[in-house]
Amino acid sequence: RTLRYVPESSQDKIIADEDVFETLLKTFKALFINDFSRQADILALLPKVKCQYLELLTVEQKRPKVNSCNHQGQHVFSPDEVLFNTLGFTVSRDRSSLVSAGTGVFVTRGFVPKGTVVSMYPGTVYRKHEPIFFQSLGNPFIFRCIDGVLIDGNDKGLSRSVYRSCSRRDQLGPFQMSDESWLTATPQNPLAVGQYVNNCSHEKAANVCYQEFDVPGHFPVELKQYLPNIVYSHDIESHLRCVVLVTLRDIKQGEELFSNYYTVVS
């Protein structure tokens, strides 16, 4: 692994920001509804939002694959099952097909069409000139955005501690502003495995590329608990930077995801 870098001359958008937003919104809403019984504290403060989700639950209840989807006796799926039911695929970490590449990311179920958000790059977001020296030592999970913003996707050591500290700092009562579960083996947002996608090789061409996405201010507050990114500096007002991985072609079940760390999209 090397420091991921996208040259400034590239056009790092292969799908519209609106499409990224809609995919994340759709996925996070499905995760929220699946976990509805544990959202009581949040919903008590958002009565209008609660009514909206109860309506969505009623729709879900009418679907054949959901037997008893109501807020009292809801059938709860795993996050992977929610992802499959929502987007038609699942992704997960496993041993890479590349020799000596360690962990990789695979489409383990379903089919992913070209131009689809297939995973997210989690981690702490550092702006230019913010201290990241010690976290970067021997760290293969530093992603450099076009504008110099860095995302530390390491789920171990000092990087892990910094992320958890920032995440808990930013929690507002019952509202979590980010997701800590990507630091574990069972992320509640099943897309948050993008830091383990390996670089392409001569034998394995890139089938995904990175795309930066700034979370808009109107992103629903109750869904921020699924965002696998947090800013290092709390006192700077700006949109949260996320990086998603978008498919460059159709990807079938069983295929490993490969990125180009020097992606140039024409």
Helices and strands as residue ranges (DSSP letters): E 4-5, H 17-34, G 36-38, H 40-44, H 47-61, H 79-87, E 89-95, E 103-112, E 117-121, E 123-126, H 133-136, E 142-144, E 150-152, H 157-169, G 181-183, G 194-196, E 198-199, E 208-214, G 221-226, E 229-231, E 241-247, E 251-252, E 258-259
